[in-house]
Amino acid sequence: MTYTRERLGEILIKADLITEEQLKEVLLAQKLEGGKLGELLVKKLVIGEDELAEILAHQKGLQHVNLASYPIDRAAVALLSERFAERRHVIGIAFEDERLVLAMSDPLDIETVDDVEMRTGYKVTPVVASSTQIDYAVAKYLLSSDVLAEVVQSVEDLAPDETDVIAGEDVPVVRLVNQLIREAVHANASDIHVEPQRTEVLVRYRVDGVMQEAMRVPKAAKAGMISRLKIMADMDIAERRRPQDGRIAVMVDGRSVDIRVASLPTPWGEAIMLRLLGSELAFRTMDELGLGIENSRTVQRLLKRPYGAIFLAGPTGSGKSTTLYALLQSINDPTRKIITVEDPIEYQMNGVTQMAVNAKIGLTFASGLRTILRSDPDIVMVGEVRDPETAEIAVRSALTGHLVLSSIHTNDAPSALTRLTDMGVPPYITSSAVAGVVAQRLVRVLCETCKKPVKVPGSKLIAAGFEASEATKVTIYGPAGCDDCAHTGYKGRIGLFEVMAIDDDIVTHFLEREPAEALREIALASGMIPLRRDALDKVAAGTTSLEEIDRVVV
């Protein structure tokens, strides 16, 4: 590789990314503050970090790589120490033609290239990645490996109960747990599962609703890991026989993350499940949910009512909370008082009074709801109807001039009505108070970069639910896999919905104690679009795949 002595500032000016005046200002700041020019340009928002990496790669004739999805070779990573990689902002990522492929944030740093060649004995092929991505890769591959080795070394000579004493940020087990959480946040994981096995501890993340393995930790580190997590969650580390719940609030790279923690005793030790909630994440708007035109019109009509209850139905992890916040945001204006009671507060909303459940002091959904109703609200949001008392108070609130939004665990929209009856709410109250039910699921979205048309027999399309006339015209897409989607074929998720507005026919049959299936038939006759049909429409639009809707929709 041939290097020129052309300076970074000259390259950026030639590319019309900065002006000479901007360069002079940053060079002056460099004299006063120190540091690299590129880092100061990004810090002072003169140029974006990814933009800087791409232009450097282009100008030097090098490859620009996305380390978040690059298939990194751990053998290449291991050639450099964590300290060296962090200091020089480089990391080995692969071998190519007996050369080491080295990701660098500054490909003009000839001294580092020479140093790496001397340290490793390999000739270097540099590629360019952003500084943030390199820092993350160093933490993920080098720090995790080094910390894991330290953990094993630090605990292998200790008695099992001695590993319960976890204190100090420099303790290897503490660093390992912090790193697991950090990796999960960067991977946009919704959950972390720490699962003891017979000979090791399996750590898995749930990303876009699908579990994927993150790490296998030696059995020797099990007690220390579990104890550290329980200490962070303010749980009893001495109690190992009963399930426990707790919460953790942490900052990850300047981002606030709230974590719900649950422990579960197993034959090989306690399993720990962590649900990650980013309190500073931007929530979705109504347009981003994937409701579709007809469903969106129905929901908007329900939200315009001055009173009544609207329930979001679906199993755990189906996106009910995200939809609740989107609905709430769409009707959030200064002329109305909105109060919520949640467990926990997942997103903070301006102009909304939010209250978190705290069972330890007796603040439950039911007691919180009673307090809210004495605080003159126009709109009330109850995070979840879990028990008969909360159900009845929420439904009765809708009869007394309040618009109530809440969620309930049922598989479809009609079942929400019968579920309320099962919880002890009299049918005559439910029929008068409930305005509508929105049932939903989440499916993964096909990656726009790599999705491809696939041939599907017409008989299979008809069996999936398509009309015979549709089966001859529709183009079906499937996953392929590329760097943008980490070779999964999917990137992000979208909702599938069925929206049931309560009309007189549904009320009549519900009061006659008709089963949920009968109510479904009446709702379909009234124009309700079933979940399966909404799913098929998204398949026909190329948004998701047949395999994906079969995974989540019965």
C-alpha positions in Angstrom: 0.0 0.0 0.0 1.4 3.4 -1.0 0.7 6.3 1.3 0.9 10.0 0.4 1.6 12.8 2.8 -1.6 14.7 1.9 -3.1 16.2 5.0 -6.6 15.4 6.2 -7.7 19.1 6.0 -6.6 19.3 2.4 -8.5 16.1 1.6 -11.8 17.4 3.2 -11.5 20.8 1.5 -11.0 19.2 -1.9 -14.1 17.1 -1.3 -16.1 20.2 -0.4 -17.0 18.9 3.0 -15.4 21.8 4.9 -14.3 25.3 4.1 -10.9 26.8 4.7 -12.4 29.0 7.4 -13.8 26.0 9.2 -10.4 24.3 8.9 -8.7 27.3 10.4 -11.1 27.4 13.3 -10.6 23.7 14.1 -6.8 23.9 13.7 -6.8 26.8 16.2 -8.9 24.6 18.6 -6.4 21.8 18.1 -3.6 24.0 19.3 -5.5 25.0 22.4 -7.1 21.6 23.2 -4.9 19.0 21.6 -6.2 15.9 20.0 -6.5 14.6 16.4 -8.0 16.9 13.7 -10.6 14.4 12.6 -11.8 13.9 16.1 -12.1 17.6 16.6 -14.0 18.1 13.3 -16.6 15.5 14.5 -16.7 16.8 18.0 -17.5 20.3 16.8 -20.1 18.9 14.4 -18.3 20.3 11.4 -18.5 16.8 9.8 -20.2 13.5 10.6 -18.1 10.6 11.9 -19.4 8.1 9.2 -19.0 10.8 6.5 -15.4 11.4 7.6 -14.6 7.7 7.5 -16.2 7.3 4.0 -14.4 10.3 2.5 -11.1 9.1 3.9 -11.6 5.7 2.5 -12.6 7.1 -0.9 -9.7 9.5 -1.1 -7.1 6.9 -0.2 -8.6 4.2 -2.4 -9.4 2.0 0.6 -12.4 0.0 1.6 -14.9 1.5 4.0 -16.4 -1.2 6.3 -19.3 -1.4 8.7 -18.0 -3.2 11.7 -21.5 -3.7 13.2 -22.2 -6.3 10.5 -18.7 -7.3 9.3 -17.9 -11.1 9.9 -14.9 -10.4 12.2 -12.3 -13.1 12.6 -11.4 -13.4 16.3 -8.0 -14.8 15.5 -7.2 -11.5 13.7 -8.6 -9.6 16.7 -6.4 -11.4 19.1 -3.1 -10.3 17.4 -3.3 -6.9 19.1 -3.7 -6.1 22.8 -6.7 -4.2 24.2 -4.5 -1.4 25.4 -2.8 -0.9 22.0 -6.1 -1.1 20.1 -7.9 1.4 22.3 -5.0 3.9 22.2 -4.5 3.7 18.4 -8.2 3.2 17.4 -7.4 0.1 15.3 -8.5 -3.5 15.4 -7.6 -6.6 13.3 -10.7 -8.0 11.6 -9.7 -10.6 9.0 -6.9 -12.3 7.1 -6.7 -11.8 3.3 -4.0 -13.2 1.1 -1.8 -13.8 4.1 -2.1 -10.1 5.2 -3.9 -8.7 8.2 -6.9 -6.6 7.4 -6.7 -3.7 9.9 -9.7 -1.4 10.6 -8.5 2.1 11.2 -10.3 5.4 12.0 -7.3 7.3 10.6 -5.8 5.6 7.5 -3.2 8.4 7.3 -1.6 7.1 10.5 1.4 5.5 8.8 3.2 5.1 12.1 0.5 2.8 13.5 0.5 0.7 10.4 4.3 0.2 10.7 3.9 -0.6 14.4 1.1 -3.2 13.8 3.3 -4.9 11.1 6.2 -5.1 13.6 4.0 -6.4 16.4 2.1 -9.0 14.5 4.6 -10.1 11.8 1.9 -9.6 9.1 1.8 -7.1 6.3 -1.2 -4.9 6.8 -4.2 -4.1 4.5 -5.9 -1.1 6.0 -9.6 -0.5 5.8 -11.5 2.5 7.2 -14.2 2.4 9.9 -15.6 5.1 12.1 -14.0 5.7 15.5 -17.2 4.8 17.4 -17.5 1.5 15.6 -13.8 0.6 16.3 -14.3 1.5 20.0 -17.4 -0.8 20.1 -15.6 -3.6 18.3 -12.6 -3.3 20.6 -14.9 -3.5 23.6 -17.0 -6.4 22.1 -14.2 -8.6 20.9 -11.0 -7.6 22.8 -12.4 -6.4 26.1 -14.9 -9.2 26.4 -12.2 -11.8 25.7 -9.7 -10.3 28.1 -12.3 -9.7 30.8 -13.6 -13.3 30.4 -10.0 -14.6 30.9 -9.6 -12.4 34.0 -12.9 -13.7 35.4 -11.9 -17.3 35.0 -8.5 -16.6 36.6 -10.0 -14.6 39.5 -12.6 -17.2 40.5 -11.1 -20.6 39.8 -9.2 -20.6 43.1 -12.1 -19.4 45.2 -14.8 -21.3 47.0 -18.2 -21.0 45.4 -19.7 -18.7 48.2 -16.7 -16.4 48.0 -17.6 -15.3 44.5 -20.8 -13.7 45.9 -18.7 -10.7 47.1 -18.7 -8.4 44.1 -17.6 -4.9 44.6 -15.7 -2.2 42.7 -15.9 -1.4 39.0 -12.5 -2.9 38.3 -13.4 -6.4 39.4 -13.4 -8.7 36.3 -17.0 -10.0 36.9 -18.3 -6.5 37.2 -16.5 -5.5 34.0 -17.9 -8.6 32.2 -21.5 -7.8 33.3 -21.2 -4.2 32.3 -19.8 -5.3 28.9 -22.7 -7.7 28.3 -25.2 -4.9 28.9 -23.3 -2.5 26.7 -23.2 -5.0 23.9 -26.9 -5.7 24.2 -27.7 -2.0 24.0 -25.5 -1.5 20.9 -27.2 -4.6 19.3 -30.6 -3.0 19.9 -31.5 -6.1 21.9 -34.8 -6.1 23.9 -33.7 -8.8 26.4 -30.6 -10.4 27.8 -30.9 -14.1 29.0 -28.3 -15.4 31.4 -28.9 -19.2 31.4 -26.8 -21.6 33.6 -26.1 -25.0 31.9 -24.5 -28.1 33.2 -20.9 -27.0 32.4 -21.2 -23.3 31.4 -23.4 -20.2 31.4 -25.1 -19.4 28.1 -25.8 -15.7 27.4 -28.3 -14.9 24.7 -29.8 -11.6 23.4 -33.3 -11.2 21.8 -32.9 -9.0 18.7 -36.0 -8.1 16.6 -37.9 -10.8 18.6 -35.5 -13.6 17.8 -33.0 -15.1 20.3 -29.3 -15.2 19.3 -26.3 -16.5 21.2 -24.0 -13.8 22.5 -21.4 -15.6 24.7 -20.6 -18.8 26.6 -19.1 -18.1 30.1 -17.2 -20.8 32.0 -19.1 -22.3 34.9 -16.5 -20.9 37.4 -17.9 -17.4 36.7 -21.5 -18.3 37.2 -21.9 -17.3 40.9 -20.1 -14.0 40.4 -22.2 -13.0 37.4 -25.5 -13.9 39.0 -24.6 -12.1 42.3 -23.4 -9.0 40.5 -26.7 -8.8 38.5 -28.7 -9.3 41.7 -26.8 -6.6 43.6 -27.4 -4.2 40.7 -31.1 -5.0 40.7 -31.3 -4.7 44.5 -32.3 -8.3 44.9 -31.5 -10.7 47.8 -28.2 -12.5 46.8 -28.6 -15.1 49.6 -32.1 -16.2 48.3 -31.6 -18.7 45.5 -34.7 -20.9 45.8 -37.4 -18.4 45.0 -38.0 -16.2 41.9 -37.2 -12.5 42.5 -37.8 -9.2 40.6 -35.7 -6.1 40.5 -34.7 -3.1 38.4 -31.4 -1.6 37.2 -30.9 1.9 35.9 -27.6 2.4 34.0 -26.0 4.8 31.6 -24.6 3.2 28.4 -22.4 5.6 26.3 -24.5 8.6 27.5 -27.8 6.8 27.0 -30.1 6.1 29.9 -31.3 2.5 30.0 -33.9 1.1 32.5 -33.7 -2.7 33.0 -36.3 -5.0 34.5 -34.7 -8.0 36.0 -36.3 -11.4 37.0 -34.5 -14.5 38.5 -35.7 -18.1 38.1 -34.3 -21.1 40.0 -33.2 -23.9 37.7 -31.4 -27.3 38.3 -28.1 -25.6 37.3 -28.5 -22.4 39.3 -30.4 -19.2 38.9 -31.3 -17.9 35.5 -31.5 -14.2 35.1 -33.7 -12.4 32.5 -33.2 -8.7 31.8 -35.7 -6.6 29.8 -34.0 -3.4 28.4 -36.0 -0.2 28.2 -34.4 2.9 26.7 -35.9 5.8 28.6 -34.5 8.3 26.1 -35.5 6.5 22.9 -37.8 8.2 20.5 -41.1 6.5 20.4 -42.9 5.8 17.1 -45.7 7.9 15.7 -49.0 6.6 14.4 -47.8 6.7 10.8 -44.8 4.5 11.7 -46.7 1.7 13.4 -47.8 0.0 10.2 -51.6 0.3 10.9 -52.6 0.7 7.3 -55.2 3.1 5.9 -58.4 1.4 7.1 -57.2 0.4 10.5 -55.7 3.9 11.0 -59.1 5.5 10.2 -60.8 3.3 12.7 -58.3 4.0 15.5 -58.5 7.8 14.8 -62.2 7.6 15.1 -62.0 5.8 18.5 -59.5 8.3 19.8 -61.8 11.2 19.0 -64.4 9.9 21.5 -64.6 12.0 24.7 -64.8 8.9 26.9 -64.6 5.1 26.6 -61.9 2.5 27.0 -59.5 1.4 24.2 -57.6 -1.8 24.9 -54.4 -3.0 23.2 -54.4 -6.8 23.1 -51.6 -9.3 22.4 -49.0 -11.5 24.1 -45.9 -10.3 25.8 -43.5 -8.7 23.4 -46.0 -7.9 20.8 -45.4 -4.1 20.9 -48.5 -3.1 22.9 -46.5 -0.4 24.9 -45.1 1.1 21.8 -48.5 1.4 20.3 -50.0 2.8 23.5 -47.4 5.6 23.5 -48.0 6.4 19.9 -51.8 6.6 20.4 -51.2 8.8 23.5 -48.8 11.1 21.7 -51.3 11.6 18.8 -53.9 13.0 21.2 -51.5 14.8 23.5 -52.3 18.5 23.4 -52.2 21.4 25.9 -56.0 21.5 26.3 -56.3 18.1 27.9 -54.9 16.6 31.1 -53.2 13.2 30.6 -52.1 11.0 33.5 -50.5 7.6 33.3 -49.7 4.8 35.7 -47.0 2.4 34.3 -44.7 -0.5 35.3 -42.2 0.9 34.6 -42.2 4.3 32.7 -40.7 3.1 29.4 -40.8 6.5 27.6 -40.9 9.9 29.0 -43.4 12.2 27.3 -43.6 16.0 27.5 -46.9 17.3 28.7 -48.0 14.0 30.3 -48.0 13.3 34.0 -46.5 9.8 34.5 -46.5 7.7 37.6 -44.6 4.4 38.1 -46.0 1.4 40.0 -44.1 0.6 43.2 -45.4 -2.6 44.8 -43.0 -2.3 47.7 -44.8 0.8 49.0 -48.3 -0.4 48.0 -48.5 1.7 44.8 -50.2 -0.8 42.5 -52.1 -0.2 39.2 -55.4 -0.3 41.1 -54.3 2.2 43.9 -52.5 4.4 41.4 -55.6 4.5 39.2 -57.8 5.5 42.1 -55.4 8.4 42.8 -55.4 9.5 39.2 -59.2 9.6 39.1 -59.1 12.2 41.9 -56.7 14.3 40.0 -59.1 15.6 37.3 -57.7 13.9 34.2 -59.2 13.9 30.7 -57.2 10.9 29.5 -55.9 8.1 31.6 -53.4 5.5 30.4 -53.0 2.3 32.5 -49.9 0.3 31.4 -51.6 -3.1 31.8 -54.7 -4.6 33.2 -53.4 -7.6 35.2 -56.0 -8.2 38.0 -59.8 -7.9 38.5 -59.5 -4.8 40.7 -57.6 -2.9 38.1 -59.9 -4.1 35.3 -63.0 -3.0 37.0 -61.7 0.4 38.0 -60.3 1.1 34.5 -63.6 0.1 32.8 -65.7 2.0 35.2 -63.5 5.1 34.7 -64.4 5.0 31.0 -68.1 5.4 32.1 -67.4 8.5 34.1 -66.2 10.8 31.3 -62.6 9.6 30.9 -60.9 8.3 27.8 -58.9 5.2 29.1 -56.1 3.5 27.2 -54.7 0.2 28.5 -53.3 -3.2 27.4 -54.5 -6.7 28.1 -53.1 -10.1 27.4 -55.3 -11.9 24.9 -54.6 -13.4 21.5 -57.1 -11.4 19.4 -59.4 -8.5 19.7 -62.8 -10.2 20.5 -61.1 -12.3 23.3 -60.4 -9.0 25.2 -64.1 -8.7 26.0 -64.5 -12.2 27.3 -61.2 -11.8 29.2 -62.7 -8.8 31.1 -65.7 -10.9 32.0 -63.4 -13.7 33.2 -61.7 -11.1 35.4 -65.0 -10.2 37.1 -66.1 -7.1 35.2 -69.9 -7.3 34.6 -70.7 -7.6 30.9 -73.2 -4.7 31.1 -70.4 -2.4 32.2 -67.9 -3.7 29.7 -70.4 -3.3 26.8 -71.1 0.2 27.8 -67.5 1.3 28.5 -65.3 -0.4 25.9 -65.1 1.6 22.6 -62.7 -0.7 20.8 -59.8 -3.2 20.9 -56.6 -3.2 18.9 -54.9 -6.6 18.7 -51.4 -6.8 17.4 -48.2 -8.8 16.7 -44.7 -7.8 15.6 -43.0 -9.2 12.5 -39.5 -8.6 11.2 -39.2 -6.4 8.2 -37.2 -7.7 5.2 -34.0 -5.9 4.6 -34.5 -3.4 1.8 -30.9 -3.8 0.7 -30.9 -7.5 0.0 -34.5 -8.8 -0.1 -35.2 -10.9 -3.2 -38.2 -12.2 -5.1 -38.9 -15.9 -4.4 -41.0 -18.4 -6.3 -43.9 -19.8 -4.2 -46.4 -22.3 -5.6 -49.9 -20.9 -6.0 -51.3 -23.7 -3.8 -49.0 -22.6 -1.0 -50.2 -19.0 -1.3 -53.8 -20.0 -1.3 -53.2 -22.2 1.8 -51.5 -19.1 3.4 -54.8 -17.2 2.9 -54.4 -15.4 -0.4 -57.4 -15.4 -2.8 -56.9 -17.5 -5.9 -57.0 -14.3 -8.0 -54.2 -12.8 -5.8 -52.0 -15.9 -5.9 -51.4 -15.4 -9.7 -50.4 -11.8 -9.4 -48.6 -11.2 -6.1 -44.8 -11.0 -5.9 -43.4 -12.6 -2.8 -40.1 -11.6 -1.3 -37.8 -13.5 1.0 -34.7 -12.8 3.1 -31.2 -13.0 1.5 -28.7 -11.6 4.0 -26.1 -8.8 3.7 -23.9 -6.6 5.8 -26.7 -4.1 6.4 -28.8 -6.7 8.2 -26.0 -8.7 9.8 -26.8 -11.4 7.3 -30.2 -12.2 8.8 -32.3 -10.9 5.9 -34.3 -8.8 8.2 -33.9 -5.3 9.7 -36.3 -3.8 12.2 -39.9 -4.8 13.0 -43.4 -3.6 12.1 -46.9 -4.3 13.6 -49.7 -6.5 12.4 -53.1 -5.3 13.5 -56.7 -6.0 13.8 -59.0 -3.2 15.1 -62.4 -4.0 16.4 -64.7 -1.1 17.0 -67.6 -2.1 19.4 -70.9 -1.7 17.6 -74.5 -2.6 18.6 -74.4 -6.1 17.0 -71.3 -6.9 19.0 -72.8 -5.5 22.2 -76.0 -7.6 21.8 -74.2 -10.9 21.3 -71.7 -10.1 24.0 -74.5 -9.5 26.5 -76.0 -12.9 25.4 -72.7 -14.4 26.5 -71.7 -15.5 23.0 -68.1 -16.9 22.9 -65.2 -14.9 21.4 -65.3 -16.8 18.1 -69.0 -15.7 17.6 -68.0 -12.1 18.3 -65.2 -12.4 15.8 -67.6 -13.5 13.1 -69.8 -10.5 13.8 -66.8 -8.1 13.8 -65.5 -9.5 10.5 -69.0 -9.0 9.0 -68.8 -5.3 10.3 -65.6 -4.8 8.4 -62.8 -5.7 10.9 -59.6 -6.7 9.0 -58.2 -9.8 10.8 -54.6 -10.1 11.8 -53.9 -12.7 9.1 -55.2 -10.5 6.3 -53.1 -7.6 7.5 -50.1 -9.9 7.6 -50.8 -11.1 4.0 -51.1 -7.5 2.8 -47.7 -6.7 4.2 -46.3 -9.9 2.5 -47.8 -8.7 -0.8 -46.2 -5.3 -0.3 -42.8 -6.9 0.1 -42.5 -5.7 3.7 -42.1 -9.1 5.3 -42.0 -12.8 4.3 -44.4 -15.7 4.4 -42.1 -17.5 6.9 -42.2 -14.6 9.2 -46.0 -14.3 9.4 -46.3 -18.1 9.9 -43.9 -17.7 12.9 -46.1 -15.1 14.7 -49.6 -15.4 13.4 -51.8 -18.5 13.9 
